Amino acid sequence: MLSAGMELLSDDFARAGQLCEAAVVDLVSAYTRGVEVRDTLLERTRRVQRLQDEADEVAAEIIARLQPGASDMRSVRSYQKLTMEFSRLVRYAYDISDFVTRRHTSDESDENVKRVADGTRKLIEIGIRSLRTKDLALGEELRRMSTPSHLSESETNGVRATSSALLLRFLDGVSAHATSIGNSVRYVTTGEGS
């Protein structure tokens, strides 16, 4: 029963991470192509909230009924915490989606945003894989990875600048969260840190 519960937590974590990746794609589409993503992000927000609720229930049941050992308890705690963080990030994506919709064109900044978003998505993918496999070496590599560089300071024109700043703040938060998954991998595998 413990392994089944741990698998559910791992799956919830991975799905929440994938929804966060999708939110990155949604916001970049809103920014670069003016695509309306608010309804899509609202649905993603609801789905990841359900995953967070499920992870909380599964974690509570594992703790109450199975009283896991230290290593399993660290995994439970990490999956639960990280699923909640992905939930917050997807909610933030929804909150800023109206402001990110493109108002002015700038091919240079579009390419920079795409580059930063691709780097952010890569960090999420590595983070999910490293925690699910409890790969300490991959987790350590992730911890050393830097977040993608942001747009140049040259973009300062009104709404576009606000859109850029909000989008890049979101990408920065997601990237920082993804690299911090390496800390959770170390915590789960060695018991060091939290």
N, C-alpha and C positions, 0 to 999 in steps of 0.2 A: 504494500500500500504506500510506503514511503517513496519508492521509486516512481510510482504512478503520480503521486502528488508533486514530486520534484519535476517530473516531465511536464506536467500542466503549468507549473510556474515558469519553467524554461520556455515553453511555447508561448505563454502570455507575454513574457519579456520580449521574445523575438518578434511577435506580431506587433507589439507596441512600437518596437524599433523600426519595423518596416512601415508602419503608419507615419512615423516621424520622417522617415526618408521620403515618403510620398508627399508629406507636407512641404518638404524642401522643394521638390519638383513643382508642386502647385504654386508656391510663392514665386519661384523663378519664372514660371509661365505667366503669372500675373504681372510681374515686373517687366519681362522682356517683350511680351506679346499683348498685354492688356487683357488677358483672359480673366473672366470672372470666376473666382474660385471659392467664394464665401460659402455657398451651399455645400460644396464638396468638402471643405475643411470643417464645416459644422458636423457633417456625417462622420468624418474621421475623428473628430473630437469625441463624439458620442461613442464610437467604437472603442477608442482607446480608454475612455472612462469605464466602459463595461469590462475591458480587460483588467484595468486596475482594480475594480471591485472584485472581479473573480480572483485575481492574485491575492488580494487581502483575505478573502474567504478561505482559499486553499491554504494560505500561510497560517491562518488562525487554526484551521483544522489540523494541520500537520503538527503545530506546536502543542495544541491541547490534547490531541488523541495519541500522537506517536512519540512525543517528547524526543526529538532528534538529538543526536550527538552534536558536538561542537562544529565539526566540519559541515554537516548538513544544515545546522542552524545558521551558519554563516552564509550558505547558499540561499536559504530561504530569505534571510534578511536582505541580501544583495538583490535577488530577483525582484522582491517586493519594492524595495527602494528605487531601483532603476526603472521599473515599470511606471511608478508614480512620476518620476522625472520626465519620462517620455510623454506621459499624459499632460504634464504642465507645458512642455514645449509645443505639443500639437495645439493645445488651447491658446497659447501665445500666438501661434501662426494664424489661427482663426481670428484672434483679436486684432491683428495688424493687417489682415488681408485687404481691407478697403484702402488703406493708405499705401499699400505696395503696388497697387494697380498702376501700370505705366501711364504717365501723363505727357512726358516729353521723350524724344528719342536721343540716344547716345550710344552708337555702336560700340565704342570703346568700353563704356561701363557695362554694357550687356555682356561682352565677352569676359570681363573681369568677374561679374556676378556668376556667370556660368562656371568659370574656373573655380571660384570659391565654393559654389554649390556642389560641384563634382568632388572636390576635396572633402567637403563635409559628409557627403554620402558615403565616400570610401571609408572615412573614420567610423561611421555608424556600422557599416558592414563588418569591419574588422572587430569592432567592439562586441557586436552580437556573437560573432564566431568565436572570439577569444573566451567569452564567459560561458557560452554553451559547452565548449569543449574543455573548459578549465585549462587552457593552454597558457602556462605561465610565461613562456618565452614570447608568445604573441602579445600577451597582456603587457609585458615589459616594453616591447617594441611600441605598442600603442601609447603607453605613458610617455615615451620619449618623442613621439610625433608632435609636430607643431600644428597649430590650427592654420588653415589657409590664410594667405594675405588678403587684406581688404582692398576696397576701391581707393583710388588716389584721392587726395584732398581736393582735387580740382572740381569736383561736382558740387556746386553750391547754389543751384538755381531752384529756389522755392520748393514746390511740391516734389519734384524729382529728387532733390537733396533729402527731403524727409523720407521719401520712399526708400532711397538708397540706405539711409542711416538705419531705418527700422529693419529692413531686410538683412543688412549686414550684422546688426545686433542679434537678430534671430540666428543667423548662420554661425556667429561667434559663440552663442550660447549652446547651440547644438554640438558644435565642434568640441567645445570645452567639456561638455557632458560626455561625448563619445570617448575622448581621450581619458577621462576620469574612470571609465569602465575598466581600464588597466589596473587602477587601484583596487577595484572590486575583485578582479581576477587574482591579484596578489593576496587579498584578504581571504578569499574563499580557499585558495590552495595552500597558503602558509599560515594564516591566522594573523598576519602582520597588518597593521593599519585598519581602517574601516571605511 
